[in-house]
Amino acid sequence: DRLASARVVIVSDHGEEFMDHGRFEHGYTTYQEVLGVPLIVRGVGIPAGLRLDTPVSLVDLMPTILAWAGLPAPAGIDGFDLTSLFHGEVPPRFNERFLFGEASAGLGWLDGPSRGMMPIYRSVRRGRHKLVLRSDQEGGELYDLASDPGEKTDLSAARPEILATLSAEMEARYRDFRLDGEDQNRVELDPEEAEKLRALGYIDP
């Protein structure tokens, strides 16, 4: 039986907003109702009933699956192998790294008569603290996700040292960012790939 020796991963690409922070659907903000998706793993070597609160990311899935297959992960990737977490070990790197969130919907409002109607949201998290930035506001919103998972209390004024650390990391990430893109970043889709994306609603008919 293949299932007896398999590992199964269930995950979502995004959550949904129901006016938690003034928006519906997804793709508009980077609050936890959008970023906080389920990650369920079952199979060989995975303890039954284990629940973890260590921050992980979708970028961790590739190195984890490669490790299960006995294959090395490519050098320079952002993700970590999650295997140690399943055995009760939490290496410091999991709480020391920076996790980024980006909402793309606002990019569609940059030009034309609708310019400025939808702010662009970005976020960066390290451990329990998360900074949310909006293109229409100065500074940012700082949250402690351990004590405030709903992101209701902005701590930016109360914790300036954490705000400065997260802000500096976000500034470094976007220092060379260009909205107009570059030729080497463009992706050419073949007809089959384009049709699959069209069927999912990601490309207009």
C-alpha positions as CSV (number, residue, x, y, z in Angstrom):
1,D,0.0,0.0,0.0
2,R,1.6,3.2,-1.2
3,L,-0.2,5.4,1.4
4,A,1.4,3.4,4.3
5,S,4.8,4.6,3.2
6,A,3.8,8.0,1.9
7,R,3.9,11.5,3.4
8,V,1.0,13.8,2.6
9,V,1.2,17.6,2.8
10,I,-2.0,19.8,2.8
11,V,-1.5,23.5,2.5
12,S,-3.2,26.6,1.1
13,D,-1.8,29.4,-1.0
14,H,-3.6,32.1,0.9
15,G,-6.3,32.9,3.4
16,E,-9.3,35.2,3.0
17,E,-10.3,38.5,4.5
18,F,-13.8,39.2,5.8
19,M,-13.4,42.8,6.8
20,D,-10.9,41.9,9.6
21,H,-8.9,44.9,8.6
22,G,-11.4,46.6,6.2
23,R,-11.0,44.4,3.1
24,F,-12.7,41.4,1.5
25,E,-11.2,38.5,-0.4
26,H,-7.4,38.3,-0.7
27,G,-4.4,39.8,-2.4
28,Y,-5.0,43.3,-0.9
29,T,-3.3,43.2,2.5
30,T,-0.6,41.2,4.4
31,Y,-2.4,40.7,7.7
32,Q,-2.5,37.2,9.2
33,E,-6.0,36.4,7.9
34,V,-4.4,36.3,4.5
35,L,-0.9,35.0,5.3
36,G,-1.7,32.5,8.1
37,V,-2.5,29.4,6.1
38,P,-2.8,25.8,7.4
39,L,0.1,23.4,7.0
40,I,-0.9,19.8,7.7
41,V,1.6,16.9,7.3
42,R,0.9,13.2,7.8
43,G,2.9,10.1,7.2
44,V,6.1,8.2,8.0
45,G,8.1,9.9,10.7
46,I,5.5,12.5,11.5
47,P,4.2,12.2,15.1
48,A,0.4,12.0,15.3
49,G,-1.3,15.0,17.0
50,L,1.8,17.2,17.0
51,R,1.0,20.9,16.8
52,L,3.7,23.5,16.3
53,D,3.6,27.3,16.7
54,T,7.0,27.9,15.2
55,P,6.8,30.3,12.2
56,V,7.3,28.5,9.0
57,S,6.7,29.4,5.3
58,L,5.6,27.9,2.0
59,V,9.2,28.3,0.9
60,D,10.1,25.6,3.4
61,L,8.1,22.9,1.5
62,M,10.6,22.4,-1.3
63,P,13.7,21.7,0.9
64,T,11.6,19.5,3.2
65,I,10.2,17.3,0.4
66,L,13.7,17.1,-1.2
67,A,15.1,15.9,2.2
68,W,12.4,13.2,2.4
69,A,13.5,12.1,-1.0
70,G,17.1,12.0,0.0
71,L,18.0,14.9,-2.4
72,P,20.0,18.1,-1.7
73,A,18.2,21.4,-1.7
74,P,19.6,24.0,-4.2
75,A,22.1,26.4,-2.7
76,G,20.9,29.9,-1.8
77,I,17.2,29.2,-1.4
78,D,15.2,30.9,1.4
79,G,13.5,27.8,2.7
80,F,14.5,25.5,5.6
81,D,14.0,21.7,5.9
82,L,11.2,21.3,8.5
83,T,12.2,17.7,9.5
84,S,13.8,18.8,12.8
85,L,10.6,20.4,14.0
86,F,8.8,17.1,13.7
87,H,11.2,15.6,16.2
88,G,10.7,18.4,18.7
89,E,13.9,20.4,17.8
90,V,13.5,24.1,16.9
91,P,16.8,25.4,15.6
92,P,17.3,29.1,16.4
93,R,17.4,30.0,12.7
94,F,13.6,29.5,12.5
95,N,13.0,32.4,14.9
96,E,15.8,34.5,13.7
97,R,15.0,34.7,10.0
98,F,12.9,37.3,8.3
99,L,9.6,36.2,6.6
100,F,8.2,38.5,4.0
101,G,4.6,39.1,2.8
102,E,3.6,41.0,-0.4
103,A,0.2,41.8,-1.6
104,S,0.0,42.4,-5.4
105,A,-3.5,43.7,-5.9
106,G,-2.4,47.3,-5.2
107,L,0.0,47.3,-8.1
108,G,-3.0,47.4,-10.4
109,W,-4.0,50.8,-9.1
110,L,-0.7,52.6,-9.7
111,D,-1.5,54.2,-13.0
112,G,-4.4,55.9,-14.7
113,P,-7.4,57.6,-13.1
114,S,-7.6,55.1,-10.3
115,R,-4.0,55.8,-9.1
116,G,-3.8,55.7,-5.3
117,M,-7.2,54.1,-4.7
118,M,-5.5,50.8,-3.4
119,P,-2.4,51.0,-1.2
120,I,0.3,48.5,-1.6
121,Y,0.8,46.3,1.4
122,R,4.1,44.6,2.4
123,S,5.1,42.9,5.7
124,V,8.1,41.4,7.4
125,R,8.1,39.1,10.4
126,R,10.8,37.9,12.7
127,G,9.7,35.5,15.4
128,R,6.7,36.9,17.2
129,H,6.9,40.4,15.8
130,K,5.6,41.6,12.5
131,L,5.7,44.9,10.7
132,V,3.0,45.9,8.2
133,L,3.8,48.7,5.7
134,R,1.3,50.6,3.5
135,S,2.3,52.7,0.5
136,D,-0.2,55.4,1.6
137,Q,1.2,55.8,5.2
138,E,4.4,56.8,6.8
139,G,6.1,54.4,9.2
140,G,4.4,51.1,9.8
141,E,2.2,49.0,12.1
142,L,4.1,46.7,14.5
143,Y,2.3,43.7,16.0
144,D,3.2,41.0,18.6
145,L,1.6,38.0,17.1
146,A,2.1,35.9,20.2
147,S,-0.1,38.2,22.4
148,D,-2.1,39.8,19.6
149,P,-2.7,37.3,16.8
150,G,-5.6,39.4,15.4
151,E,-3.2,42.4,14.8
152,K,-5.3,44.9,16.7
153,T,-2.7,46.8,18.8
154,D,0.0,48.7,17.0
155,L,3.2,48.7,19.0
156,S,5.3,50.8,16.7
157,A,5.5,53.7,19.2
158,A,6.1,51.4,22.2
159,R,8.9,49.2,20.6
160,P,11.0,51.5,18.5
161,E,14.0,49.1,18.5
162,I,12.0,46.3,17.0
163,L,10.4,48.7,14.5
164,A,13.9,49.9,13.5
165,T,15.2,46.4,12.9
166,L,12.3,45.2,10.8
167,S,12.1,48.5,8.9
168,A,15.8,48.2,8.0
169,E,15.4,44.7,6.7
170,M,12.4,45.7,4.6
171,E,14.3,48.7,3.2
172,A,17.2,46.4,2.3
173,R,14.9,44.0,0.5
174,Y,13.4,46.7,-1.7
175,R,16.4,48.9,-2.2
176,D,16.8,47.9,-5.9
177,F,13.1,47.2,-6.5
178,R,11.6,48.5,-9.8
179,L,7.9,48.6,-10.6
180,D,8.4,48.5,-14.3
181,G,10.3,45.2,-14.2
182,E,13.2,44.2,-16.3
183,D,13.5,41.9,-19.3
184,Q,15.4,39.2,-17.5
185,N,12.5,38.9,-15.0
186,R,9.9,38.3,-17.6
187,V,8.4,34.8,-18.0
188,E,7.3,33.5,-21.4
189,L,4.3,31.1,-21.1
190,D,3.7,28.4,-23.7
191,P,0.0,27.9,-24.9
192,E,-0.6,25.0,-22.5
193,E,0.6,26.9,-19.4
194,A,-1.4,30.0,-20.5
195,E,-4.6,27.9,-20.9
196,K,-4.1,26.4,-17.4
197,L,-3.8,29.9,-15.8
198,R,-6.8,31.1,-17.9
199,A,-8.9,28.2,-16.6
200,L,-8.0,29.2,-13.0
201,G,-9.0,32.8,-13.7
202,Y,-5.5,34.3,-13.5
203,I,-5.5,35.4,-17.2
204,D,-8.3,37.3,-18.8
205,P,-10.1,35.4,-21.6
